[in-house]
């Protein structure tokens, strides 16, 4: 099931800032067979933000790795939820699943290091129902840097 919401951000004085954001939520069975759907959606959404091909591939791999980290502890029959928030120059991806023990992934593992290298900013959280969320935040590369027109 996919949900989409479009929202408008508001400045501190209450006036619309003009910088809208798109939110796309995909809910799939928590099984490895469905990860190709998330990889495809990730690539498509990142391409809408004009990410480079390398950044798109990095983000696809990061989302795949985040899902793999969560699936090993998912409650049988649970749904994996992936929430994409697109802004002008970044994408926030929150992957979450109801887990057996509520254990957040360790931050001192090779897998966490890979996630950080691929996605930029990475965080994890757990709610009271033992739903664990991995959050990835990737910014679009500055295409107007030195040597660029």
C-alpha positions as CSV (number, residue, x, y, z in Angstrom):
1,X,0.0,0.0,0.0
2,X,1.5,3.4,-0.9
3,X,0.5,6.7,0.5
4,X,1.5,10.1,-0.7
5,X,1.0,13.4,1.0
6,X,2.1,16.8,-0.1
7,X,2.6,19.5,2.5
8,X,3.7,23.1,2.6
9,X,6.3,24.3,5.1
10,X,5.6,27.5,7.1
11,X,8.1,30.1,8.3
12,X,8.3,31.0,12.0
13,X,6.0,34.0,11.4
14,X,3.3,31.7,10.0
15,X,3.6,32.5,6.3
16,X,4.1,29.8,3.8
17,X,7.8,29.5,2.9
18,X,7.2,28.2,-0.6
19,X,9.4,25.2,-0.1
20,X,7.1,22.3,-0.3
21,X,8.0,18.7,0.5
22,X,6.7,15.4,-0.8
23,X,6.2,12.4,1.5
24,X,5.8,8.9,0.1
25,X,5.1,5.9,2.3
26,X,5.4,2.3,1.2
27,X,4.2,-0.6,3.4
28,X,5.3,-4.1,2.3
29,X,5.5,-7.5,3.9
30,X,8.7,-7.8,5.9
31,X,10.4,-10.3,3.6
32,X,13.5,-10.0,1.5
33,X,11.5,-10.8,-1.7
34,X,10.0,-7.3,-1.6
35,X,13.2,-5.3,-1.2
36,X,13.5,-4.9,-5.0
37,X,10.3,-2.7,-4.8
38,X,12.0,-0.4,-2.3
39,X,15.2,-0.3,-4.3
40,X,13.3,0.8,-7.4
41,X,11.2,3.3,-5.5
42,X,14.4,4.7,-3.9
43,X,16.1,5.2,-7.2
44,X,13.0,6.8,-8.8
45,X,12.5,9.3,-6.0
46,X,16.2,10.2,-5.7
47,X,16.2,10.8,-9.5
48,X,13.4,13.3,-9.1
49,X,15.8,15.4,-7.0
50,X,18.5,15.2,-9.7
51,X,20.8,13.1,-7.6
52,X,23.8,11.9,-9.5
53,X,23.8,8.3,-10.7
54,X,26.5,7.4,-8.0
55,X,24.4,9.0,-5.3
56,X,21.3,7.2,-6.4
57,X,23.1,3.9,-6.4
58,X,24.6,4.6,-2.9
59,X,21.1,5.4,-1.6
60,X,19.7,2.2,-3.1
61,X,22.3,0.2,-1.4
62,X,21.9,2.0,1.9
63,X,18.1,1.4,1.9
64,X,18.7,-2.2,1.0
65,X,21.2,-2.6,3.9
66,X,18.9,-0.8,6.4
67,X,16.1,-3.2,5.5
68,X,18.3,-6.2,5.7
69,X,19.4,-5.1,9.2
70,X,15.8,-4.8,10.3
71,X,14.4,-7.9,8.7
72,X,16.4,-10.3,10.8
73,X,14.6,-9.2,13.9
74,X,11.1,-8.6,12.4
75,X,8.0,-10.1,13.9
76,X,6.8,-12.9,11.6
77,X,4.0,-11.5,9.4
78,X,4.9,-7.9,10.2
79,X,4.9,-5.1,7.6
80,X,8.0,-3.1,6.7
81,X,7.3,0.6,6.3
82,X,9.5,2.9,4.3
83,X,8.8,6.6,4.5
84,X,10.5,8.9,2.0
85,X,10.5,12.6,2.5
86,X,11.8,14.7,-0.4
87,X,12.8,18.3,0.0
88,X,14.6,20.6,-2.5
89,X,18.0,19.1,-2.0
90,X,17.7,16.0,0.2
91,X,15.9,12.8,0.9
92,X,15.0,11.4,4.3
93,X,14.3,7.7,4.3
94,X,12.8,6.1,7.5
95,X,12.6,2.3,7.4
96,X,10.8,0.7,10.3
97,X,9.4,-2.7,11.4
98,X,7.9,-4.2,14.5
99,X,10.6,-6.3,16.0
100,X,10.8,-9.3,18.4
101,X,13.0,-7.6,20.9
102,X,13.1,-3.9,20.1
103,X,16.9,-3.9,19.8
104,X,18.4,-1.1,17.8
105,X,21.3,-1.9,15.5
106,X,24.7,-1.4,17.0
107,X,26.4,1.7,15.8
108,X,29.9,0.2,16.1
109,X,29.5,-2.4,13.4
110,X,30.8,-2.5,9.8
111,X,27.1,-2.4,8.6
112,X,26.6,0.9,10.4
113,X,29.8,2.3,8.9
114,X,28.7,1.3,5.5
115,X,25.3,3.0,6.0
116,X,26.9,6.2,7.1
117,X,29.3,6.2,4.2
118,X,26.5,5.6,1.7
119,X,23.7,7.7,3.1
120,X,25.4,10.6,5.0
121,X,23.5,10.9,8.2
122,X,22.1,7.7,9.9
123,X,20.2,7.3,13.1
124,X,18.0,4.7,14.8
125,X,15.2,4.7,17.2
126,X,12.8,2.4,19.0
127,X,9.2,3.1,20.2
128,X,7.3,1.6,23.1
129,X,5.9,-1.2,20.9
130,X,9.4,-2.4,19.9
131,X,9.1,-0.9,16.4
132,X,12.7,-0.1,15.3
133,X,13.3,2.6,12.8
134,X,16.5,3.3,10.8
135,X,16.7,6.9,9.4
136,X,18.9,7.8,6.5
137,X,19.4,11.4,5.3
138,X,21.1,12.0,2.1
139,X,21.8,15.4,0.5
140,X,22.1,16.0,-3.2
141,X,25.7,16.6,-4.3
142,X,26.5,20.2,-5.0
143,X,26.6,20.3,-8.8
144,X,27.9,23.9,-9.0
145,X,31.1,23.3,-7.1
146,X,34.7,24.0,-8.4
147,X,35.1,23.1,-12.1
148,X,31.3,23.1,-12.7
149,X,29.5,25.7,-14.9
